[in-house]
Amino acid sequence: MCLILLCVTNLCFVQNNPYSITPTGLTYFLSCTAFASILYTLILITRRLHEMIPYCAPIYKSLQHMIMLLPLHIKFVKEEAEMHNVATRLLKAICELIKRSTATRFHSDYYNNAILEATRQNADKVVRVIVSFFPNAIWSANEEGHNIIQYAVINHSEKVYNLLYQMSEHKNIYRTIKDTFGNNLLHLAAKLAPPDKLNHISGAALQLQRELQWFKEVQGFVCPLNINQKNFYGETPRMVFTREHKELVIEGERWMKATAESYTITAALITTIVFAAAITVPGGNKEDNGMPVFTNTTAFTVFAVSDAISLFTSVTSLLMFLSILTARFSEQDFLYKLPTKLIIGLTALFISTTAMLVAFGAALFLVFGQDNSWILASIVALTWLPVTSFATLQYPLIADLVSSTYGRSIFGKKGNVPFY
């Protein structure tokens, strides 16, 4: 039993590793190969530029360093693939040995803890292998009487839970199944996820959103009569969810307000600056008709358009952040409403910041760089520094928000191979 647990732990580690030979790991491997060819092309171009323009030397050296590190990443992926294959063969060999050398009534002594641990760690492939050798393993239960599907819901192991979609009519059993406390599957989904499943999600608001997504998913699966069914403690699933997530709702509200307040100050500052810039245009106005001096220049057109875009988008972002601050912060608001407002606000703020810097660069060129091309090059280079910094620092938050709110669902049928 210790050997099969060791094998399961090894497989769980490899399967949950983002670089293993899963669809994610394979994508990573292929992207490394494609990225290497792109880098090699860029190195050839930059080397030619380096021969003509000495300033390209740092870029050339950086690209060389990146291409040297790629083989290490590819080697790591290959080693993970080797480990995965060895662990899978070992698990199958152990299962075959147990099946041949022990009586049927003793099989559960070997696979029970292993399949429960695999369920907890969200290793669906391990669960598949064990069930393929021991079909009765699907009814393995822990000390509280929860089978692997119930245990997957409790631990929020979505890969194991998704095996329901590949079951035959047996999955209908789970629509009405209850544990020893009268909890149906929706009661179990209403419980707070283990800390190790929440910690990898950034921000309390997104953690609560994931909890709501789990509750909504299981609510759509169970029998409609179970949605308002009470357990032995007289609690409906919704009551359990509210009780279990009371602290998380408070933390999510605090996180949302703190985030919105920080960006509100920035948006208000940008609005003030670009509004003042629209009134006091660079170069001043003509005395005879009041028109701006640089009206017919391309740089002035760039300034005017960028300033207008910055003003409108900063006001939009300011309104979005203010609407978050005045929201009622109910549980359901964290599912779509509040994340959507934050996405719109952050996107509008990024556009307004970029447009403001473009307008500032155009104003500098109008005043100081009419006859100096090097000033234009310097302005363009320096403008991209804060824009890139803002995008780099805020991209993870925006990406998490978009992915968790409108990205591909973590639930649903992920394969065509029947499970049970």
Secondary structure, 3 states (H helix, E strand, C coil): CHHHHHHHHHHHHHHHCCCCCCHHHHHHHHHHHHHHHHHHHHHHHHHHHHHHCHHHHHHHHHHHHHHHHHHHHHHHHHHHHHHHHHHHHHHHHHHHHHHHHCCHHHHHHHHHHHHHHHHHCCCHHHHHHHHHHCHHHHHCCCCCCCCHHHHHHHCCCHHHHHHHHHCCHHHHHHHCCECCCCCEHHHHHCCCCCHHHHCCCCCHHHHHHHHHHHHHHHHHHCCHHHCCCCCCCCCCHHHHHHHHCHHHHHHHHHHHHHHHHHHHHHHHHHHHHHHHHHHCCCCCECCCCCCECCCCCHHHHHHHHHHHHHHHHHHHHHHHHHHHHCCCCCHHHHCCHHHHHHHHHHHHHHHHHHHHHHHHHHHHHHHHCCCCHHHHHHHHHHHHHHHHHHHHHHHHHHHHHHHHHHCCCCCCCCCCCCCC
